Amino acid sequence: MDGSETGRTTAALLRRHPAWTAAAAALFAVLPFLPSLGYGFLMEWDDGGFVTHNPHLALSWENLHYNLTANLQGVYTPLTALWLMIDNAVFGGAPAGFHLVNLLLYGGCAAMLCLIMRELRIPPVAAVVLTLLWAWNPCKIETVGWIAERKGLASAFLAFCAMRLFLPACRRGRPSWSAALLTFAAFFFKPWVLPLPGVMAVYAWMLYPRDFRKLLNLLGPVAAAGILGAAIVSAVTFSELSGSQKPEAADYAGLLLRYAGAAFAPLSLNPLHPAAGFARMWPEALWGAAVLGCLWAAGFANFGPKRGLRLSLAFTVSLAGLALPVLSSGSFTNTNYADRYGFLLSALLWCWAGVAGSCWFRRFPRISAAAAALLAGGYLLAGYVYAETFSDARLLFARAAAEPDCPAKAIDGLALVGLNRNDPGLVYEAGTLFLARAALQPAPVRRSYEAAGALLTALAPAMAGGNPAAERKLASLLEHLDLPAVYSPTAFLARAWGIAAARLLRDGEKARALRMLECQLERGDGGSYELAFASGLYGYLTGDRERAVAGWKKALMLKPGDERARLNLKNAEAMHGSE
């Protein structure tokens, strides 16, 4: 049997067994990501807020009610919170279990995408190959390897399922209520699926361009699902993460082109891309424009001018629609490009490539196979190197901070890792980075960089212990520092207040120590544990037994194994309260 006959036999098998085809695509899609099963939590990069430090993660009616009525990290994602609660109960907080679920979801996304491509009449072998190229792109590592991105992964899986059900129903002229239900549910994992009904509308319009009654019948359920989902998410105090970037029209165009290019060959990989205007992203934007130009040209060559124009316009409009939530987030966050936001965009682009290039796959199978093999090899090699970034928070933030124009979030993350791991060297490194980059910032931001840099470079030697001079220097700095300007005051200042107050007490300067504790409590610098401990200490020093006991009881409740809080609580309970 020669190669061509083998290829025909394989294609025939794939046509007859679409479920096997999808299963094979799912299996091979996840293979490069299996090392993520050995990764831990990225606590300083949202895994803390979502899992490890989430006080509402245990399965209980109280936590269920809370997660159904509150936001998780600023976005209303109740189904994400519920799924993480279940994972925590099943896997006992072990990160491998969470990563396993991410892998299974990713395999499901690949299976659904493969089936979607078959519904779009892409040849079976090409559908599998294109799905694997989509899946193996190293841009996907961020979504798969980061537990907190469960929200995007689960939302995308439901979106793919909804699209897979909608396509054949639409072609038969029937509305799909199951697609509408899945679209509605996807909102509550992550609301970035808002444009999905619009993509469905474009497909329906391509089939029935003048039959408005049929279009209304087909699109009514999914449109209602989109409107209702968006309304509920908005009503529950939905808000994006805070930030100050305000891109202009050229920046939006550059970002869209950047995503288009990265879907096929990313020119850069960084988990925290710096905010950059169009002038600084033009090489990647130019590459994206070339990619879109090739897709348009392939559509014209495959379907002719008239049909090729309609097809290319349909995909372009769908691409722009899916990009709207991504592009709008750039005006709120402190980064305007991140690989995980291209998840749905890249799927659409690869479907476009499959539809527009279907005739080329048949006419030039060897050239197509060679190009696919070359691209797959590049993906796997780049992914092998890049994947380690998401195995440890220190590696992640160090990689991001190495960029000359990295965002403050990267340096902040590096400092947080140093604080959590009690690594003074890492804290000092972050402080020097803040100071070095301060001169490059506009005036208001410069103050924040300078204040954070001064604090961290003073905090690092005091953290090491056994250095009274460094601890006194830190205490003096806190009395004169521009506290409102400090970047991440809740994280950085909490540790500094504690070290400084303890040194002043050892030096017999109780009044100064009390002023520091008062300032910390008034400003709310620290998490629940730090503030409870500070309140207990303040009560103890002022003779307020009730406050001391309450503060240290709460601290012990938040950290049951904290021997320092346990001993302090025992001493507080033995003291005589103030009359």
C-alpha positions as CSV (number, residue, x, y, z in Angstrom):
1,M,0.0,0.0,0.0
2,D,1.6,3.3,-1.1
3,G,1.5,6.6,0.8
4,S,-1.4,8.1,-1.2
5,E,-3.6,5.0,-0.6
6,T,-2.7,5.0,3.1
7,G,-3.8,8.7,3.2
8,R,-7.1,7.9,1.5
9,T,-7.7,5.0,3.9
10,T,-7.0,7.2,6.9
11,A,-9.3,10.0,5.6
12,A,-12.1,7.5,5.0
13,L,-11.8,6.2,8.5
14,L,-11.8,9.7,10.0
15,R,-14.9,10.5,7.9
16,R,-16.8,7.4,9.1
17,H,-15.8,7.8,12.8
18,P,-16.0,11.6,13.7
19,A,-16.1,10.7,17.5
20,W,-12.8,8.8,17.2
21,T,-11.4,11.7,15.3
22,A,-12.3,14.1,18.0
23,A,-11.0,11.8,20.7
24,A,-7.7,11.4,19.0
25,A,-7.4,15.2,18.6
26,A,-8.1,15.6,22.3
27,L,-5.5,13.0,23.3
28,F,-2.7,14.4,21.2
29,A,-3.6,18.0,22.0
30,V,-2.9,17.6,25.7
31,L,0.3,15.5,25.4
32,P,2.8,18.5,25.4
33,F,1.1,19.9,28.5
34,L,1.4,16.8,30.7
35,P,4.3,18.3,32.7
36,S,1.8,20.8,34.1
37,L,0.6,18.0,36.4
38,G,3.7,18.5,38.4
39,Y,3.3,22.3,38.7
40,G,2.2,23.9,41.9
41,F,0.0,26.9,42.6
42,L,1.0,30.3,41.3
43,M,-0.1,32.0,44.5
44,E,1.2,35.4,43.7
45,W,-0.6,35.4,40.3
46,D,-4.2,34.9,41.2
47,D,-4.1,31.3,42.3
48,G,-3.9,32.7,45.8
49,G,-7.1,34.6,45.4
50,F,-8.9,31.8,43.6
51,V,-7.6,28.8,45.6
52,T,-4.9,28.8,48.2
53,H,-6.0,32.0,50.1
54,N,-9.6,31.9,49.2
55,P,-11.6,31.8,52.5
56,H,-14.8,30.7,50.6
57,L,-13.4,27.6,48.9
58,A,-14.7,24.9,51.3
59,L,-17.9,23.2,50.3
60,S,-20.6,24.6,52.5
61,W,-24.0,26.3,52.1
62,E,-22.6,29.6,53.4
63,N,-19.8,29.6,50.8
64,L,-22.1,28.5,48.1
65,H,-24.4,31.4,48.8
66,Y,-21.4,33.7,49.0
67,N,-20.0,32.6,45.6
68,L,-23.4,32.9,43.9
69,T,-23.8,36.5,45.1
70,A,-20.3,38.0,45.0
71,N,-17.5,38.5,42.6
72,L,-14.3,36.5,42.4
73,Q,-11.3,38.9,41.8
74,G,-13.6,41.6,40.5
75,V,-15.6,39.5,38.0
76,Y,-18.9,37.6,38.5
77,T,-17.9,34.0,37.8
78,P,-20.0,31.8,40.1
79,L,-19.7,28.6,38.2
80,T,-15.9,28.9,38.2
81,A,-16.0,29.4,42.0
82,L,-18.3,26.4,42.4
83,W,-16.0,24.2,40.2
84,L,-13.0,25.2,42.2
85,M,-14.9,24.4,45.4
86,I,-15.6,20.9,44.1
87,D,-12.0,20.4,43.0
88,N,-10.7,21.4,46.4
89,A,-13.1,18.9,48.1
90,V,-12.1,16.1,45.7
91,F,-8.4,16.7,45.6
92,G,-7.8,18.0,49.1
93,G,-6.1,21.1,47.9
94,A,-3.4,19.2,45.9
95,P,-2.5,21.3,42.8
96,A,-2.1,18.2,40.6
97,G,-5.8,17.6,40.7
98,F,-6.6,21.1,39.6
99,H,-4.1,20.8,36.8
100,L,-5.6,17.5,35.7
101,V,-9.1,19.1,35.4
102,N,-7.5,21.9,33.3
103,L,-6.0,19.2,31.0
104,L,-9.3,17.4,30.6
105,L,-11.0,20.6,29.8
106,Y,-8.4,21.5,27.2
107,G,-8.7,18.1,25.6
108,G,-12.5,18.8,25.4
109,C,-11.9,22.1,23.7
110,A,-9.7,20.4,21.1
111,A,-12.3,17.7,20.5
112,M,-15.0,20.3,20.0
113,L,-12.9,22.4,17.8
114,C,-12.1,19.4,15.6
115,L,-15.9,18.7,15.3
116,I,-16.6,22.3,14.5
117,M,-14.1,22.2,11.7
118,R,-15.8,19.1,10.3
119,E,-19.1,20.9,10.4
120,L,-17.5,23.7,8.4
121,R,-16.6,21.1,5.7
122,I,-12.9,21.1,6.4
123,P,-11.4,17.7,5.3
124,P,-11.1,15.2,8.2
125,V,-7.3,14.9,8.1
126,A,-6.9,18.7,7.8
127,A,-9.3,19.2,10.7
128,V,-7.2,17.0,13.0
129,V,-4.0,18.6,11.9
130,L,-5.3,22.2,12.2
131,T,-6.8,21.4,15.6
132,L,-3.4,20.1,16.9
133,L,-1.6,23.1,15.5
134,W,-4.1,25.4,17.3
135,A,-3.6,23.3,20.5
136,W,0.2,23.1,20.4
137,N,0.8,26.9,19.9
138,P,2.9,27.9,22.9
139,C,0.5,30.8,23.5
140,K,-1.9,28.2,25.0
141,I,0.5,27.2,27.8
142,E,-0.7,30.1,29.9
143,T,-4.3,29.1,29.7
144,V,-3.7,25.4,30.4
145,G,-0.9,25.7,33.0
146,W,-2.5,28.4,35.2
147,I,-5.2,27.2,37.6
148,A,-6.8,30.6,37.9
149,E,-7.5,30.6,34.2
150,R,-10.0,27.8,34.8
151,K,-12.6,30.5,34.1
152,G,-11.4,31.1,30.6
153,L,-10.9,27.4,29.8
154,A,-14.3,26.3,31.1
155,S,-16.0,29.2,29.4
156,A,-14.3,28.4,26.1
157,F,-15.2,24.7,26.3
158,L,-18.9,25.6,26.7
159,A,-18.6,28.1,23.9
160,F,-17.1,25.5,21.6
161,C,-19.9,23.0,22.6
162,A,-22.5,25.6,21.9
163,M,-21.1,26.4,18.5
164,R,-20.8,22.7,17.6
165,L,-24.5,22.2,18.4
166,F,-25.6,25.4,16.6
167,L,-23.9,24.8,13.3
168,P,-25.8,21.6,12.2
169,A,-29.1,22.9,13.7
170,C,-28.8,26.2,11.8
171,R,-28.0,24.3,8.6
172,R,-31.2,22.3,9.0
173,G,-33.1,25.5,9.7
174,R,-33.9,24.7,13.3
175,P,-33.2,26.8,16.5
176,S,-30.8,25.1,19.0
177,W,-32.0,25.5,22.5
178,S,-29.2,23.4,23.8
179,A,-26.7,25.8,22.2
180,A,-28.5,28.7,23.9
181,L,-28.4,27.0,27.3
182,L,-24.6,26.4,26.9
183,T,-24.0,29.9,25.8
184,F,-25.9,31.2,28.9
185,A,-23.9,28.9,31.2
186,A,-20.6,30.0,29.7
187,F,-21.2,33.6,30.9
188,F,-20.9,32.4,34.5
189,F,-17.5,30.9,34.0
190,K,-16.2,34.0,32.3
191,P,-18.3,36.6,30.5
192,W,-15.9,37.0,27.6
193,V,-18.3,34.9,25.5
194,L,-20.6,37.9,25.0
195,P,-19.9,38.1,21.2
196,L,-20.6,34.4,20.7
197,P,-24.3,34.9,19.6
198,G,-23.0,37.5,17.1
199,V,-20.7,34.9,15.6
200,M,-23.6,32.5,15.3
201,A,-25.6,35.4,13.7
202,V,-22.9,35.8,11.0
203,Y,-23.0,32.1,10.2
204,A,-26.8,32.1,9.9
205,W,-26.7,35.2,7.7
206,M,-24.3,33.4,5.4
207,L,-26.8,30.6,4.9
208,Y,-30.0,32.7,4.8
209,P,-29.1,36.2,3.9
210,R,-32.6,37.5,3.0
211,D,-34.9,35.3,5.1
212,F,-35.4,37.5,8.1
213,R,-38.1,35.4,9.6
214,K,-35.9,32.3,9.6
215,L,-33.0,34.3,11.0
216,L,-35.1,35.6,13.9
217,N,-36.3,32.0,14.6
218,L,-32.8,30.6,14.5
219,L,-31.1,33.3,16.5
220,G,-33.8,34.1,19.0
221,P,-32.7,31.6,21.7
222,V,-29.0,32.3,21.5
223,A,-29.6,36.1,21.4
224,A,-31.9,35.8,24.5
225,A,-29.2,33.7,26.2
226,G,-26.6,36.3,25.5
227,I,-28.7,39.3,26.6
228,L,-29.9,37.5,29.8
229,G,-26.4,36.3,30.6
230,A,-24.9,39.8,30.1
231,A,-27.6,41.4,32.1
232,I,-27.1,39.1,35.1
233,V,-23.4,39.5,35.1
234,S,-23.7,43.2,34.9
235,A,-26.2,43.4,37.6
236,V,-24.0,41.6,40.1
237,T,-21.6,44.5,40.4
238,F,-19.5,43.3,37.4
239,S,-16.2,45.2,37.1
240,E,-12.9,44.6,35.3
241,L,-9.6,44.8,37.0
242,S,-8.4,48.3,37.6
243,G,-5.8,50.1,35.7
244,S,-5.1,53.3,33.8
245,Q,-4.4,52.5,30.1
246,K,-6.5,54.3,27.5
247,P,-5.6,52.9,24.1
248,E,-6.6,54.9,21.0
249,A,-8.1,53.5,17.8
250,A,-4.6,52.8,16.3
251,D,-3.8,50.8,19.5
252,Y,-6.9,48.7,19.2
253,A,-6.0,48.0,15.5
254,G,-2.5,47.1,16.5
255,L,-3.7,44.7,19.3
256,L,-6.1,42.9,17.0
257,L,-3.4,42.4,14.4
258,R,-1.0,41.3,17.1
259,Y,-3.4,38.6,18.2
260,A,-4.0,37.5,14.6
261,G,-0.3,37.0,14.0
262,A,0.3,35.3,17.4
263,A,-2.4,32.7,16.6
264,F,-0.1,31.2,13.9
265,A,3.4,32.2,15.0
266,P,3.9,34.3,18.1
267,L,6.9,36.6,17.8
268,S,7.1,37.0,21.6
269,L,6.0,35.1,24.6
270,N,5.6,36.7,28.0
271,P,2.9,36.1,30.6
272,L,2.7,39.8,31.4
273,H,3.1,41.8,28.2
274,P,3.9,45.5,28.7
275,A,1.3,48.1,27.8
276,A,2.4,49.5,24.5
277,G,1.0,51.8,21.9
278,F,0.8,51.0,18.2
279,A,4.2,52.5,17.4
280,R,5.9,50.0,19.7
281,M,4.0,46.9,18.6
282,W,4.3,47.5,14.8
283,P,6.5,44.4,14.0
284,E,3.9,42.1,15.4
285,A,1.1,44.1,14.0
286,L,2.7,43.9,10.6
287,W,3.0,40.2,10.9
288,G,-0.7,39.9,11.8
289,A,-1.7,42.1,8.8
290,A,0.3,39.7,6.6
291,V,-1.6,36.7,8.1
292,L,-5.0,38.3,7.5
293,G,-3.9,39.2,4.0
294,C,-3.0,35.6,3.3
295,L,-6.4,34.4,4.7
296,W,-8.2,36.8,2.5
297,A,-6.2,35.8,-0.6
298,A,-6.8,32.1,0.1
299,G,-10.5,32.7,0.4
300,F,-10.6,34.5,-3.0
301,A,-8.5,31.8,-4.7
302,N,-10.6,29.0,-3.3
303,F,-14.1,30.4,-3.7
304,G,-13.8,33.1,-6.3
305,P,-14.3,36.8,-5.9
306,K,-18.0,37.0,-4.9
307,R,-18.2,34.1,-2.5
308,G,-14.6,34.6,-1.3
309,L,-15.5,38.2,-0.4
310,R,-18.6,37.2,1.6
311,L,-16.6,34.5,3.4
312,S,-13.7,36.7,4.3
313,L,-16.0,39.5,5.4
314,A,-17.9,37.0,7.6
315,F,-14.8,35.8,9.3
316,T,-13.4,39.3,9.7
317,V,-16.6,40.6,11.3
318,S,-16.6,37.6,13.6
319,L,-13.0,38.1,14.5
320,A,-13.6,41.8,15.4
321,G,-16.6,40.9,17.5
322,L,-14.8,38.2,19.5
323,A,-12.0,40.7,20.0
324,L,-14.2,43.4,21.6
325,P,-14.0,42.1,25.2
326,V,-10.3,41.5,24.8
327,L,-9.6,45.0,23.4
328,S,-11.8,46.7,25.9
329,S,-9.9,45.1,28.8
330,G,-6.8,46.8,27.6
331,S,-8.2,50.1,28.8
332,F,-8.7,48.8,32.3
333,T,-5.8,46.5,33.1
334,N,-2.1,47.4,33.5
335,T,-1.3,45.2,30.5
336,N,-2.9,45.4,27.1
337,Y,-1.8,42.1,25.7
338,A,-1.8,38.6,27.2
339,D,-1.7,35.2,25.4
340,R,-4.7,33.8,27.3
341,Y,-7.0,36.5,25.8
342,G,-6.4,35.1,22.3
343,F,-8.0,31.7,23.1
344,L,-11.2,32.1,21.2
345,L,-9.7,34.4,18.6
346,S,-7.1,31.8,17.6
347,A,-9.8,29.1,17.2
348,L,-11.7,31.3,14.8
349,L,-8.6,32.1,12.8
350,W,-7.6,28.4,12.5
351,C,-11.2,27.6,11.3
352,W,-10.8,30.4,8.8
353,A,-7.5,29.0,7.6
354,G,-9.2,25.6,7.2
355,V,-12.1,26.8,5.3
356,A,-10.2,29.2,3.0
357,G,-7.3,26.7,2.4
358,S,-9.3,23.5,2.0
359,C,-8.7,23.3,-1.8
360,W,-5.0,23.9,-1.2
361,F,-4.8,20.9,1.2
362,R,-6.2,18.7,-1.5
363,R,-4.1,20.0,-4.3
364,F,-0.8,20.2,-2.5
365,P,-0.9,17.5,0.2
366,R,2.8,17.0,0.5
367,I,3.6,20.7,0.8
368,S,0.7,21.1,3.3
369,A,2.1,18.2,5.4
370,A,5.6,19.6,5.3
371,A,4.4,23.1,6.4
372,A,2.3,21.6,9.2
373,A,5.2,19.5,10.4
374,L,7.6,22.4,10.4
375,L,5.1,24.6,12.3
376,A,4.3,21.8,14.8
377,G,8.0,21.2,15.5
378,G,8.5,24.9,16.1
379,Y,5.5,25.0,18.5
380,L,6.7,22.0,20.5
381,L,10.2,23.3,20.8
382,A,9.1,26.8,21.9
383,G,6.5,25.3,24.2
384,Y,9.1,23.0,25.8
385,V,11.2,26.0,26.7
386,Y,8.4,28.3,27.7
387,A,6.2,25.9,29.7
388,E,8.6,26.0,32.7
389,T,7.7,29.6,33.1
390,F,4.3,28.5,34.6
391,S,5.8,25.9,36.9
392,D,6.8,28.4,39.6
393,A,5.8,32.0,40.3
394,R,9.4,33.1,40.7
395,L,10.2,32.0,37.2
396,L,7.1,33.6,35.9
397,F,7.7,37.1,37.3
398,A,11.4,37.0,36.7
399,R,10.8,36.3,33.1
400,A,8.3,39.2,32.9
401,A,10.5,41.6,34.9
402,A,13.4,40.9,32.6
403,E,11.7,42.9,29.8
404,P,13.0,46.5,29.7
405,D,9.5,47.9,29.7
406,C,7.8,45.4,32.0
407,P,4.6,46.4,33.8
408,A,4.7,47.2,37.5
409,K,2.7,44.0,38.1
410,A,5.7,41.9,37.2
411,I,8.0,43.6,39.7
412,D,5.2,43.6,42.3
413,G,4.8,39.8,41.8
414,L,8.5,39.2,42.2
415,A,8.5,41.1,45.5
416,L,5.4,39.1,46.7
417,V,7.2,35.8,46.0
418,G,10.2,37.1,48.0
419,L,7.9,38.0,50.9
420,N,6.0,34.7,50.9
421,R,9.2,32.7,50.7
422,N,11.0,34.9,53.2
423,D,13.7,35.6,50.5
424,P,15.3,39.0,51.3
425,G,17.4,38.8,48.1
426,L,14.4,38.6,45.9
427,V,12.7,41.4,47.8
428,Y,15.8,43.6,47.4
429,E,16.0,42.7,43.7
430,A,12.4,43.9,43.2
431,G,13.1,47.1,45.1
432,T,16.1,47.9,42.9
433,L,14.0,47.2,39.8
434,F,11.3,49.7,41.0
435,L,14.0,52.3,41.5
436,A,15.7,51.7,38.2
437,R,12.5,51.9,36.2
438,A,11.1,55.0,38.1
439,A,12.8,57.5,35.9
440,L,11.1,56.0,32.9
441,Q,7.6,56.6,34.3
442,P,5.3,59.6,34.1
443,A,5.2,61.8,37.3
444,P,2.2,60.1,39.2
445,V,3.5,56.6,38.5
446,R,7.1,57.6,39.3
447,R,6.1,58.4,42.9
448,S,4.7,54.9,43.3
449,Y,7.8,53.3,41.8
450,E,10.1,55.4,44.0
451,A,8.1,54.8,47.2
452,A,7.9,51.0,46.6
453,G,11.6,50.8,45.7
454,A,12.6,52.7,48.8
455,L,10.4,50.5,51.0
456,L,11.5,47.2,49.5
457,T,15.2,47.9,49.6
458,A,14.9,48.9,53.3
459,L,12.6,45.9,54.1
460,A,14.9,43.3,52.6
461,P,17.9,43.6,55.0
462,A,15.4,43.9,57.9
463,M,13.7,40.7,56.9
464,A,17.0,38.7,57.2
465,G,16.8,39.1,61.0
466,G,19.6,39.8,63.4
467,N,20.2,43.2,62.0
468,P,18.9,45.9,64.5
469,A,20.4,48.7,62.4
470,A,18.4,47.7,59.3
471,E,15.2,47.3,61.4
472,R,15.7,50.8,62.9
473,K,16.3,52.2,59.5
474,L,13.1,50.6,58.3
475,A,11.1,52.1,61.2
476,S,12.5,55.6,60.5
477,L,11.7,55.2,56.8
478,L,8.1,54.3,57.6
479,E,7.7,57.5,59.6
480,H,8.7,59.7,56.6
481,L,7.7,57.6,53.6
482,D,4.9,58.7,51.2
483,L,2.7,55.9,52.3
484,P,-0.3,56.6,49.9
485,A,2.1,56.3,46.9
486,V,3.4,52.8,47.8
487,Y,2.6,50.2,45.2
488,S,0.7,47.2,46.7
489,P,0.6,48.7,50.2
490,T,-1.5,45.8,51.6
491,A,1.3,43.4,50.8
492,F,4.5,45.3,51.3
493,L,3.6,47.6,54.2
494,A,2.1,44.8,56.4
495,R,5.4,43.0,56.8
496,A,7.3,46.3,57.3
497,W,4.9,47.5,60.0
498,G,5.4,44.3,61.9
499,I,9.2,44.2,61.8
500,A,9.5,47.9,62.7
501,A,7.0,47.8,65.6
502,A,8.8,44.7,67.0
503,R,12.2,46.5,66.9
504,L,10.8,49.6,68.6
505,L,9.3,47.5,71.4
506,R,12.6,45.8,71.9
507,D,14.3,49.2,72.0
508,G,11.8,50.3,74.7
509,E,10.1,52.9,72.3
510,K,6.5,51.8,73.0
511,A,4.9,55.1,72.0
512,R,6.5,54.9,68.5
513,A,5.5,51.3,68.1
514,L,1.9,52.1,69.0
515,R,1.8,55.0,66.5
516,M,2.9,52.5,63.8
517,L,0.3,50.0,64.8
518,E,-2.4,52.7,64.8
519,C,-1.3,53.8,61.3
520,Q,-1.4,50.2,60.0
521,L,-4.8,49.6,61.4
522,E,-6.3,52.9,60.2
523,R,-4.9,52.3,56.7
524,G,-5.8,48.6,56.6
525,D,-2.3,47.6,55.4
526,G,-2.4,43.8,55.3
527,G,-4.6,40.8,54.9
528,S,-7.1,39.6,57.5
529,Y,-4.4,37.7,59.5
530,E,-2.0,40.6,59.6
531,L,-4.6,43.1,60.7
532,A,-6.0,40.8,63.3
533,F,-2.5,40.2,64.7
534,A,-1.8,43.9,64.8
535,S,-5.1,44.6,66.5
536,G,-4.3,42.0,69.2
537,L,-0.9,43.5,69.7
538,Y,-2.3,47.0,70.0
539,G,-4.8,45.8,72.6
540,Y,-2.1,44.0,74.6
541,L,0.2,47.1,74.6
542,T,-2.6,49.4,75.6
543,G,-4.0,47.1,78.3
544,D,-7.2,46.3,76.4
545,R,-7.6,42.6,77.2
546,E,-10.8,42.2,75.2
547,R,-9.2,43.6,72.1
548,A,-6.1,41.6,72.5
549,V,-8.0,38.4,73.0
550,A,-10.3,39.0,70.1
551,G,-7.5,40.0,67.7
552,W,-5.3,37.0,68.5
553,K,-8.3,34.6,68.5
554,K,-9.1,35.7,65.0
555,A,-5.4,35.5,63.9
556,L,-5.3,31.9,65.2
557,M,-8.5,31.1,63.5
558,L,-7.1,32.3,60.2
559,K,-3.8,30.5,60.8
560,P,-4.5,27.6,63.2
561,G,-0.9,26.4,63.3
562,D,0.6,29.8,64.2
563,E,2.4,29.2,67.5
564,R,3.2,32.9,68.0
565,A,-0.5,33.8,67.9
566,R,-1.3,30.9,70.2
567,L,1.3,32.0,72.8
568,N,0.2,35.6,72.6
569,L,-3.4,34.6,73.0
570,K,-2.5,32.7,76.2
571,N,-0.7,35.7,77.6
572,A,-3.6,38.0,76.7
573,E,-6.1,35.8,78.4
574,A,-4.0,35.9,81.6
575,M,-3.7,39.7,81.6
576,H,-5.9,42.0,83.7
577,G,-8.0,44.2,81.4
578,S,-8.1,48.0,81.6
579,E,-10.9,49.4,83.8
